[in-house]
């Protein structure tokens, strides 16, 4: 059975504050409306790591929680029904999860630990399609590998001073200045940015969203 297609005015809700994800969706021809948290929502608490949690389990669990909160937000606001897309990205050095740095000092420590090392970037993506009884959920996980060249403390300090590491998992942006340190990538470049093209296309297609 093929997935149902949406009306001629196809669009999705993007429940993410990341401008990179919105930009990628628009590049792929997906029209999206932002579905951001209300002022009273504690969205950051959803990203808390459970003790001993593996990176893949963590990023998929957080994405699921974000999707649940977003679907509830959609219903509460009485907005027109449409698929809701959520995603979460984390950087992992072994089983150690490197989230968004709280400050410049933490960003410096993260980058120092990644220098000269090969690490994983995991991005989970999920789409929820509102239904009369319960939503249909489609989810996927992208895992990529990134290798940094050795870095000096001066290089790290200059990068942290630029402000780019803040708000980024692992304290770096692959599409920014940190790309100058990347000696090798295996996997999805857009996934490292925050939204894997292939996996996103799969879940959107399953949700009935028309793509190429």
C-alpha positions, 0 to 999 in steps of 0.5 A, a space after each residue: 500500500 502506498 503512503 497517502 499524498 498530501 493536498 496540492 499545498 503540501 507543507 510540513 511543520 518543522 519543530 526545530 530552531 535550527 536555521 540550518 535544518 530549515 535551509 536544507 529543507 528549502 533547498 530540497 524543495 520542502 515547504 515548511 512552517 516553524 512549530 516552535 515551543 511556547 514561552 513556557 515550555 522547557 525544551 532544553 530539559 528534553 536533551 538531558 542525558 540519562 546515566 549510562 545512555 548510549 549515544 544512538 539510544 540518546 539521540 533517538 529518545 530525545 528526538 521522540 520526546 521532541 516529536 511528542 511535544 511538538 504534536 501536542 503543541 500542534 493540537 493545542 494551538 488548533 493549527 491545520 494538520 500536517 506532518 511534523 518533523 523533528 531532529 536531534 544531533 549529537 557528537 560522540 567520542 566513543 560512548 561519551 556524548 558531547 552535546 552543546 557546550 554550556 560556556 566557552 570553557 566547556 567548548 574548549 574542553 570538547 574541542 581539545 578532546 576531538 583534536 586528532 581524533 575520529 568521532 561519530 556524529 549521530 542525527 535522528 530524524 522523525 516525522 509524525 503525521 496527525 491522525 484521528 486516534 494516534 499519529 503515524 510515526 516514521 523515524 530514521 538514524 544517520 551515523 557519520 564519522 568525522 576525523 579532526 587533524 591535531 589542533 593547537 591550544 591557540 587554534 582552539 582558543 581563536 575558534 571558541 572566541 569566534 562564538 561559532 561553537 556555542 549552540 552546536 553539538 560537539 562545539 563545532 559547525 561542519 559548515 563553518 570554520 571548523 571544516 578547515 580542520 576536518 581531514 576525513 568524513 564518512 557518511 552524510 555531510 548534511 547529517 553532520 550539519 543536522 539533517 541527513 538528506 537520505 534519511 529525511 527523504 525516506 521518512 518524509 516519503 513514508 509520511 506522504 510528502 511529495 519530493 522529487 
